[in-house]
Amino acid sequence: MATKLPARDPVQRRDGRTEALDEETGAQAASGEELLELLGDEYTRRVLQAVVSEPKSGREVVEEASVSKATAYRRLETLQEAGLVESRTVFDPDGHHHEQFRAILDGVTVELRNESVTTTIHTDASPADD
């Protein structure tokens, strides 16, 4: 499955910026420039890399990415908003639960044409295992 950005209906945000929505889900999506800025951040890349191979809890992301808990959760939230990561609640045998995060992208294609940036996010079409 591929999601092309910014081919989405724009939505005016409270801060005056225009934001795009995913046509299928109605979720907020990053523009091409926002996506490049997002992936240009070292901590974001480390957090994303931590959840590429397999789903991980927030604690596991903190350890693998070598970032603070606050940084890990901020970056995970931003990656979710951009449509690159998804989360699910996992119930432990002892009755406790926690969030697990996984990357849903297989790759990103960037096109630079006529002073515009177009990004295509190639996503994993299969949902997280239950």
C-alpha positions in Angstrom: 0.0 0.0 0.0 1.4 3.5 -0.8 0.2 6.8 0.6 1.1 9.8 -1.5 1.6 13.1 0.3 0.5 15.9 -0.1 -2.3 14.6 -2.3 -4.9 15.2 0.5 -7.6 17.6 1.4 -6.1 20.6 3.2 -7.4 21.5 6.7 -6.8 24.9 8.3 -5.2 24.4 11.8 -5.7 26.8 14.7 -2.2 28.0 14.4 -2.9 29.2 10.8 -1.0 26.4 9.1 -2.7 24.2 6.6 -2.6 20.5 7.3 -3.6 17.5 5.2 -5.9 14.7 6.0 -5.6 11.1 4.8 -8.4 10.5 2.3 -9.2 7.0 3.6 -8.9 7.4 7.3 -9.3 11.1 7.9 -6.2 11.1 10.0 -3.8 14.0 9.9 -0.8 13.6 7.6 2.5 15.3 7.2 3.2 17.4 4.1 6.3 16.5 2.1 8.3 19.2 3.7 7.1 18.2 7.2 8.0 14.6 6.5 11.5 15.5 5.4 11.9 17.7 8.5 10.6 14.9 10.7 13.0 12.3 9.3 15.9 14.8 9.4 15.8 14.7 13.2 18.4 12.2 14.6 16.2 11.3 17.6 13.2 10.6 15.5 15.2 8.4 13.1 16.6 6.4 16.1 13.1 5.9 17.6 11.7 4.9 14.2 14.6 2.5 13.6 13.9 0.9 17.0 10.4 -0.2 15.9 11.1 -1.2 12.3 12.1 -4.9 12.9 9.4 -5.8 15.5 6.8 -4.1 17.7 8.2 -2.7 21.0 7.0 -1.2 24.2 7.9 2.4 25.1 10.4 1.1 27.6 12.1 -1.0 24.9 12.2 2.0 22.5 13.8 4.1 25.2 16.5 1.4 25.7 17.1 0.6 22.0 17.1 4.2 20.8 19.2 5.5 23.8 16.8 8.4 24.4 14.9 9.7 27.4 11.4 8.4 28.1 9.9 11.9 27.2 11.8 12.0 23.9 10.8 8.5 22.9 7.1 9.1 23.6 7.1 12.6 21.9 8.8 11.1 18.8 6.5 8.1 18.7 3.4 10.4 18.9 4.8 12.5 16.0 5.5 9.4 14.0 2.0 8.1 14.6 0.5 11.5 13.5 2.6 11.3 10.3 1.3 7.8 9.6 4.6 6.0 10.0 4.0 4.2 13.3 1.0 2.5 14.8 0.3 1.4 18.4 -1.8 -1.2 20.0 -2.6 -2.1 23.6 -1.1 -5.4 24.7 -2.4 -7.3 27.7 0.1 -9.1 29.9 -0.7 -12.5 31.5 -0.7 -10.8 34.9 -3.5 -8.5 33.8 -1.4 -5.4 33.3 -1.3 -3.7 29.9 1.0 -1.5 27.9 1.3 0.1 24.4 3.3 -1.5 21.7 4.6 0.4 18.8 5.6 -0.7 15.3 6.7 1.0 12.1 4.2 0.5 9.3 6.3 1.9 6.5 8.3 -0.1 4.0 10.0 2.9 2.5 9.7 6.6 1.5 10.1 8.1 -2.0 10.9 11.8 -2.4 10.4 13.7 -5.6 11.6 17.3 -6.1 10.0 19.0 -9.0 9.2 22.6 -9.9 10.0 23.9 -6.4 7.7 21.4 -4.8 8.4 18.3 -2.7 6.2 15.2 -3.1 6.7 12.3 -0.8 5.2 8.8 -1.1 5.1 6.6 1.9 5.0 2.9 1.2 3.3 1.2 4.1 2.9 -2.3 5.3 -0.7 -3.2 4.5 -0.9 -6.0 7.2 -2.2 -5.0 10.6 -0.2 -5.7 13.8 -0.6 -9.2 15.1 -3.2 -9.7 17.8 
